[in-house]
Amino acid sequence: MTNVFFVGDELVAGHGDPKALGWAGRVAARTLPLAPQLRFHTLAVPGETTGELTSRWDEEALRRIGPDGVASTSNFVLFALGRHDLSHGVSPTMTRLHIANTLDRASALGFRSMIAGPPPIAAEDRRAVAEYSALCEEAAARRDVPYIDMYGPLARHEQWATDMAMSGGELPLQAGYGLMAWLVLHSTWHDWLGIPSSAPSS
């Protein structure tokens, strides 16, 4: 059995999505037919900073695996880093430290990690989110962890902008979450999990 964890803030929980799936639910639904042995777990805390994520994710994940699960299962974790370090005034230095500590802890537990950066949120300064996204990508590269850029593709996407405008600028709606899921599914997602990217032809 293989466990896959999505860890992050309200975007991982899919808040605001009329379908109640979010991007994580859409990704799981598209992936399970290719790898039915996967078990997906969503560990979301709205408004969470990287420091708060670092302090709680491992305990929550380990409780779901069980006392012997680390040794007997394969475990993957996708950390979806939200924007809340910006609104809470967390310095870039501390953000880097929190991400490094998170990835080091995952490695020590035998988890394979991936990071998804923050998408452009209209409620935040666009330049600040762009710089924060670049910081997250750099932190992932330092640990040789795959990174999914949510900012660059969506900052130029008309449908994303429309979705955010309709929602009031805090959360995407159905179309926005679909775009986020597409970015995950068209990243190194399948290679990272070691599964085929499409069903075999009959």
Secondary structure as the mmCIF struct_conf table of DSSP 4:
data_model
#
loop_
_struct_conf.conf_type_id
_struct_conf.id
_struct_conf.beg_label_comp_id
_struct_conf.beg_label_asym_id
_struct_conf.beg_label_seq_id
_struct_conf.end_label_comp_id
_struct_conf.end_label_asym_id
_struct_conf.end_label_seq_id
STRN STRN1 THR A 2 GLY A 8
BEND BEND1 ASP A 9 ASP A 9
HELX_RH_AL_P HELX_RH_AL_P1 GLU A 10 ALA A 13
TURN_TY1_P TURN_TY1_P1 GLY A 14 GLY A 16
TURN_TY1_P TURN_TY1_P2 PRO A 18 LYS A 19
BEND BEND2 ALA A 20 ALA A 20
HELX_RH_AL_P HELX_RH_AL_P2 GLY A 22 THR A 31
TURN_TY1_P TURN_TY1_P3 LEU A 32 LEU A 34
TURN_TY1_P TURN_TY1_P4 PRO A 36 GLN A 37
STRN STRN2 LEU A 38 ALA A 44
TURN_TY1_P TURN_TY1_P5 PRO A 46 GLY A 47
HELX_RH_AL_P HELX_RH_AL_P3 THR A 50 ILE A 65
TURN_TY1_P TURN_TY1_P6 PRO A 67 ASP A 68
HELX_RH_AL_P HELX_RH_AL_P4 GLY A 69 SER A 72
BEND BEND3 THR A 73 THR A 73
STRN STRN3 SER A 74 ALA A 80
BEND BEND4 ARG A 83 ARG A 83
HELX_RH_AL_P HELX_RH_AL_P5 HIS A 84 SER A 87
TURN_TY1_P TURN_TY1_P7 HIS A 88 GLY A 89
HELX_RH_AL_P HELX_RH_AL_P6 PRO A 92 ALA A 108
TURN_TY1_P TURN_TY1_P8 LEU A 109 GLY A 110
STRN STRN4 ARG A 112 ALA A 116
HELX_LH_PP_P HELX_LH_PP_P1 PRO A 118 PRO A 120
TURN_TY1_P TURN_TY1_P9 ALA A 122 ALA A 123
BEND BEND5 GLU A 124 GLU A 124
HELX_RH_AL_P HELX_RH_AL_P7 ARG A 126 ARG A 142
TURN_TY1_P TURN_TY1_P10 ARG A 143 ASP A 144
STRN STRN5 TYR A 147 ILE A 148
BEND BEND6 MET A 150 MET A 150
HELX_RH_AL_P HELX_RH_AL_P8 TYR A 151 ALA A 155
TURN_TY1_P TURN_TY1_P11 ARG A 156 ARG A 156
HELX_RH_AL_P HELX_RH_AL_P9 GLU A 158 SER A 167
TURN_TY1_P TURN_TY1_P12 GLY A 168 GLY A 168
BEND BEND7 GLY A 169 LEU A 171
HELX_RH_AL_P HELX_RH_AL_P10 GLN A 174 LEU A 185
TURN_TY1_P TURN_TY1_P13 HIS A 186 THR A 188
HELX_RH_AL_P HELX_RH_AL_P11 TRP A 189 LEU A 193
TURN_TY1_P TURN_TY1_P14 GLY A 194 GLY A 194
BEND BEND8 SER A 197 SER A 198
HELX_LH_PP_P HELX_LH_PP_P2 ALA A 199 SER A 201
#
